[in-house]
Each structure stands twice: as C-alpha cells, then as structure tokens.
C-alpha cells in the first residue's frame, strides 16, 4: 500500500507543487487547508485549521508523514498584525508536532525560509556579498522571521523526542512572470518544481536515520558564485554575471530585462546536495537557454 502524506497549507504554491510530485511518485496525498483543494488528481482534500488540535488529530489519522507548509509569509507583513504570525506559524506548528508525537507519526518536513538568517544576510564592512550557509547565526528582524526561527526550534525539539524531521529554508518561488522569475534566480529564487523535489527528498531521507540530528537545508537554485566574486557582486553585478555567462548581457538586453541591482548574498546549497541527494534542475543558466531559443517558459 502506498504511503500517505499530509500536507498542511495544501492550497498554497508549495502544497500544490509537492502534492503533484508525490502523486506522480505513487504516494497518497491529503491536503489540509481552510479552503478545499479539488484540482489535483490523486490528492484528497480535508478542511481544517492547523491551530485546531481536534482537526489536526483527524487529519493525521492513517498518515505516514507530514509536510508542514501552513504559514503566513513575509509578503503578509503589510496587511497582518504580528499576532497572526505567532498564532499560525508558532502556535500552529506546536499543535501539529504535539499531535504527531501523540500519534507516533514521522517524518515531518517543515517549510522554513531564507528569512531566518535576518541580519546575517547583511554585507560586512568590506562591502562584499555574503555566502549564506546553514551554520550562520539566525538573527531575525521582524515577526515573520522570528516566527520561523521559533518554528524550527519547535521542530528540532520534537525531533529529539521522536518526531523525526528537518527544515527546508526556501528561497523565493511564488509564481511570477517569466522574465521576473528568471532574474530572481540571481537573488535567491528557485523554481517550484525544484522546491517540490526537495521536499520529497527530505521525506525520503529521514526514515531509517533515527540517530541523525535535526538539520536545516538551504533550498535555492544553483549559482556559480565564489569568494572571488563577492567584492564585485554588489558594485558591478553585470560584470560578475558576464564572467559566468558571457552572453547574458546581450540576451537580457534583447529580452528587455536586467538585474535588479546589487547582489548582496548568495546561498550555499551543498548540504542539501550532499545529504539529501537533491539538486535543482532549473536556474539562471536554464533561463538564458530559454532566451536563446525564444521560449517563454523553463
């Protein structure tokens, strides 16, 4: 019998993309959200609020693993009070993990964010771009970032109590127009299909590794930057881009797009590649290939 995976926040971009990937790989999927999700063949939809312990217990019945994606995000800071972030991102996470502990369910993959690094993403006094890796200090500066740091701590604590899991720190993957999404790869973007495959890789990685410590992973598109590029990335990003992709300036100019400005950081994904066996399929290189071929999709 196929495994059954519960995805909280199933109506969102991450939930939908992951559901499609899991169904394609033969898993049974249960999508939990405040609104029904009835447009993904092979996935079931249940209505419920992750902050409602009874609803969560019911949703977990017969489940073999969980993807916890229900959350308010940084984009919601402009129209939601801080209490909303704490209620859903922190309290909801606690309710879910407490119910999973009682039911003996694992693994759980927590959808986290690049935002947990907070001030650690800022350039130093030398003005060079920063390599963002998982061992950097987490220094949140707003309630969204703080709520996700706390959610990771909740997940890590329950991991030590038997609810095995990990956190995936995602870059930007909300659907955007083609040209915008292509440039976004230079600034911490990732394709939603690579997001889904990372989630599945994390789910597959955990069973049978009962002694492995809790871990968080950067999940971004691949970029070729190195310490040698760091001084020039904020000052002259196009020169750095040209160094790695010689025809990029001409292709971007022809397409009517350009880098958004200084590149202040890049994300190291080597831990996810090494430990999860995951690697992104899409990125700026594939975006440029599409431009060369006259395509408007990857």
Buried (B, 14 or more C-beta within 10 A) or exposed (E): EEBBBBBBBBBBBBBBBBBBBBBEEEBBBBBBBEEEBEEBEEBBBBEBBBBEBEBBBEBBEEBBBBBBBBBBBBEEBEEBEEEBBBBBBBBBBBBBBBBBBEBEBBBBBBBBBBBBBBEBBEBEEEEBBBBBBBEBEBBBEEBBBBBBBBBBBBBBEBBEEEBBBBBBBBBBBEEEEBBEBBBBBBBBBBBBBBBBBBBBBBBBBBEEEEEEEBBBBBBBBBBEBEEEBBBBBBEEBBEBBBBBBEEBBEBBEEBEBBBEEBBBBBBBBEBBBEBBEBEBEBBBBBBBEBBEEEEEEB
